[in-house]
Amino acid sequence: MSGGDGVFTYRHGIAAVQIIFFALSLLFAVYFRYSRRNGWFCIGVFSIFRIVGAGCMLATISSDSKGAWTGVFVCESFGMVLIIYLIIEFLLRINKVFPTVHDRWFWYPQVITWADIGLTIGGFTAASRSDHGLEPTGYTQASFGLFTALYLIVVYIFWCLWSMRGTFSHDEMVLIRCAAVCLPLLAVRTAYSLIFQITGDMTWNAVKGNPTAYLVLTFLAESAIIYASILAILKISPRPGKMKHNDKWAQVRQQAYPLMDSERRSRVREPAQYPV
């Protein structure tokens, strides 16, 4: 797939739809941020990466510059880890309410992610010095190997929590079911990149590969994960925030004068019931 010829291709059409879809998810992320809900950071940053990447792809219509293609490559390379951490955030909230998995299992992904960042930086450096920067390298293959290990850790945490779902309350059931939907979709997205890293076949490349494969295995899979997560977040209660001053005073007053409040409530007369 070439660029700079002024032709609006199938792949550019996918990029245009991506901007619409992920602009909407970015608005949800902003709402989640100010309503103290889970997932706002991962959904927001992921949406920004996809919007910028799609914008760079549309820029290749009129410009075949290396900068535009680099922007697509960088934005497509990031994002999957944010989806992993979105699912981890759901599982961590469940584990805090119903302790099932030792806390160290939530620390392992952080260690792996830092190692993955180092490999990713090395991969970008090597790609920038190569004439075939989109082809798999030792850095990208090692980085994707770490991501696969990260995915398997999350699957293990999910399985441990899923086996205890019979004791979950409403919010936790919503989140565990959302994870059950997202993990297979993420496996599809992971398989798309894994095939490319193993074979080097450009058909499976997210930047210049087959547009239909990208549409089904990347865009639709990622969109389904993000919007399933948004729906789940809307169904559960917000995270507890800092108690306001008036709420604190009401709580202290209730603890200090429980009898006074109960007597005052007993003196409040119920409204008269009149026949209709």
N, C-alpha and C positions, 0 to 999 in steps of 0.2 A: 504494500500500500504506500503510494507516494503522496506528496503534498505540494502545495504551492501552485497548483494548476487552476485554481478557482472552481473546482468541481465539488459539489456537495454530495458526498457518498453515503452509503448505508451506514458506515461507521460514524460519520458525522451526525446522522440522524439520531443514532443511539446516544451520542454525547449531548445533543440538544434536549432529549427527554431526561437524561440524567440530571441536567441542571434544574429542571422543573421538580423532579422527584426529591432531590436532595436539598433544594432550597426550602421545600416544605418541611422536611425532617429537621432542618436547621432551625426553623421557626419553633417547632416543637421543643427542640433542645433549649432554646432561649426561655420558653415558657416553663420547662422543667427546672431550669436554673433558679428562676425567681419564685417558683412554688415549692422549692425544697424537695424535689423528686429525684429518684435514682436515675442514673444513666445519662444525665445531661451532657457531661464532658465527653464521653466516648461517642455518643450520637452526634454531638456538635462538631467535634474535630474531624470525625470520619466524614461527615457531610461536607465540611470545608475542603478536605482533600479531594473528594469526588467532584465537587463543583469546580475547583481550580483545574483539576485534571481534564474535565470535560471542556472547560474554556480553552485550555491549551490545545486540545484536539481540534476544536473549531477554528483556532488560530492557524492551524496547518492548512486550511483551505486556501488562504492567500499567501502563506509563508512556509517554506520548507526549511526554515532555519533550525539549527541544532538546538537552540534554546527552547523552541516550542516543543520539539520531540522530547527533550530532556524533562521539561515540565510534566508531560504526559507520563513518562517513565517513572519519575520520582513519585508522583501522586498515586499511580497505580501500585507502586511497590509498597507504599504505606497504606494502612487501613485495616488489614486483616487482624493485626495484633489488637487494634482498638475493639474489634468485634469480640475477640477472645476476652478482653478485659470487661466488656459489657456483660458477657455471660458470667464471668467470675464475680462481678459486682452483685448480680442476682443471687448467685449461689452463696456468697458471703453473707448477704442479708438473711438468707434462710438459715445458715449455720449459726448465726448469732442468736436467733430465736430458738432454734432446735439444735443445740451442739451435737454434731455427729462426726465431723471430720476434724482431725487435729489441725491447729492453726498453721503448722509448718507447711501443709499442702497449699496454703495460699501465699506462702513466701517463695516457694520454688519457682512459680511463674515470673516473679520479679527478677530473680537471679538469671533465669534463662533469657528474659527480655533484654537485660543489660548486655549479656554476651551477644545476643542477636543484633543489637544496635551497633556494637563494635564491628561485627561482620558486615553489616549493611553499609556502614561508612567505608570500609575497605572495598566492598563491591562497587560502590559508586566511584571511588577513586580509580579503581582498575578500569571500569567501563569508560570513564572520561578520557582515558589515555589509549583506548582501543578503537579501531575502525569498525569493530563489530560489537558495540557496547550492549546490544540487546540480547546477545547470545549468553547462555548459562556459563558461569565461571565457578571456580572452586569456592569463592566467597558466597555467591548466591546459593549454591547447592548446600553448603554448610549452614547458611542462615535458614534455608527452608527446612533442613533437617531439625534444627532447634525449634522451629515453629511447629513442626509435626509432633515433637516431644511435648511441647506446650499444650497442643490440642489434646493429646492422650491424657495428660494430667487432668485437664478440665473434664474429660469424659469420665475419668475415675472419680473425681469429686462429685460429679453429677450422679453417677450410679450409686454411690454411697448414700446421697441424700434422697434419691428416687426410691430406694428401698425402704425409707422411713416416711414416705409421703402420707401414709395412713394417719399419722399424728399431726399433720400440718393444719394450720388455720387457713382462712380464705386467701390472704395475701401470699402466703408461702406456696399454696397450691397454684396460684396464678403464675408465679415466677418459675416454679419447677416445670410446669407445662410449657411455658414459653421457652425455657432452655431445651426441653425435649423436642420442640419444633426447630429451634435455631441450630442445634448441633448437627443434625443430618444435612441441613442446607449449607452449613459451613464446611462439612466434609466434601460436598459437591464442589464448592469453591476452592477448597484445598486441592482436590484431585485435578482440577483444571491447571493450576500452577505446577503441581507435582509432575504431571505428564510432560510439561515443557522443560522442567529442570532435568528430568531423566533423559528425554529423547532429543531435546534441542530443536524439535520440529516447530517452525515458526507459525504453524497453524494454531498452536495453543499459546501464542504470545499475546499478552493483553494489550500491547501497543500497536503492533502491525499484523496481528494474526487474523484468523477467520472471524468476521463480524458476528455471524450467527452463533458460533461457539462462545464468543464473548458475551453476547446478549443473554443466552440461556444460562450459562455456567457462572457468569460473573455478575452482570447487572441485575438480572431477575433474582438470583440467589441472594445477593447482598440487599436488594430492596426488600425482599420478603423478610429477611432477618431484622432489618432496621424497623420496618413497620409493625412486625409482630411484637418487637420489643416496646415500641411506642404504645401499642394497644395494651400490653400488659402493664406498663407503667401507669397508664391512665386508669386502670382498674384497681390499683392498689393504693393504700393510704400514703401520703407524703412521709418523708423522713421526719422524725421529731426535731423541731428547731429549738432555738433558745426561748425560754419562757419569758413572756413580756412582764414588765414590772407589775401591772395590775393583776396578772394571773398569779404571780408569785405572792402578792399580798393576799389574794383571795385564798390561796392554798395555806398560807401561814395562819390566817384568821380562822379558817375552818378547823385547823389542827388545835388552835389555842382555845377557841370558844365553840366546841361542837354542840353543847347543850343549848347555848343561846340561839344558834342558828336553827336548831331543830324546833325550839319553842316558837321562834318567829315564823317558821314555815307552818307550824300547826295553827297559828292564829289567822293565817290567810284563808279566807273563806272560798270554797269552790264556787264557781259561777252557777247560778240557778239554771236548772234544766226545764225548759218550757216545752209543752207539747207543740208539735208542728201543726 
